[in-house]
Amino acid sequence: MNGTDLPSLKPIAMKERVSVLFAEKGELDVLDGAFVVVDKNGVRTHIPAGGVACLMLEPGARLSHAAAVLAARVGMLITWVGEGGVRLYSAGQPGGARADRLLYQAKLALDDSARLKVVRKMYAMRFDEEPPSNRSVEQLRGIEGARVKKTYELMAKRYGVEWKGRRYDHTQWGSGDVANRCVSSATACLYGITEASILAAGYAPAVGFLHTGKPLSFVYDIADIFKFDTVIHSAFQVASGNPANPEREVRLRCRDAFRQSKILDKIIPTIGEILSAGGIEPPKAHSEAVPPAIPNKETIGDAGHRG
């Protein structure tokens, strides 16, 4: 078999990747073709970039141009976060290689009837029951908020954690109590892999349905469906033990929860199921649309990856 007969390299599908990794206090670079973190002593730690969904860079991490290029090519989302994985400052964009998914998502969001159907589907999937009939998006948002508040209270009681509500100052990390810090760390982990999945599938994180007006509105929409089945349990479990470093403990537990629940195998199909509830067919290519000069070949990766 000669070189021309060999199949071209394909990106690893999102569902088959490690969910999230954290890096801090090191230089991220590409050395000898490998993605590595180099600490102050020159010790290299290799990161299998093509097999990771989301890499979160904490304070003290620096990223080279070569590392950013490699991450984009293999479809690994890089996010810059605060201490403990809280406060998302910025994020890369490994997906966005196709416009049809973006147009489909925008068309659903701009149609009031379709948007309400999508929101109702989100409600049904999150609470395992049909939402009340004849309710607007704003009314469903209020009902959801009340149920979420009650769920927090019940989970805090279950794990024996003192809970005074979701109260914290996002500009001051130490302002929240241990329980709130654990919940913030846990949701940050979930938002990271959710955004990575949304981008890999070719959708826009900012075009939300229940949440609107924020850069990660759609991320919040999708993450909320999985939140109380995965990371919030981990957050309250850690908070109940009052550890010295709760943020680190939460990250480790979330990592295990993601692996056990196989969440990366579920997020993209869930997005498709939710959007299909809107009852609108994905838009077809315009008759005057110019085809790509070099068409992308079929790959085994997610639809949003750049060929």
Beta strands, then each sheet from edge to edge (+ up, - down):
strand 1: 18-23
strand 2: 26-31
strand 3: 34-38
strand 4: 44-46
strand 5: 52-57
strand 6: 61-63
strand 7: 77-81
strand 8: 88-91
sheet 1: 1+ 5+ 7+ 8-
sheet 2: 4+ 3- 2+ 6+
end
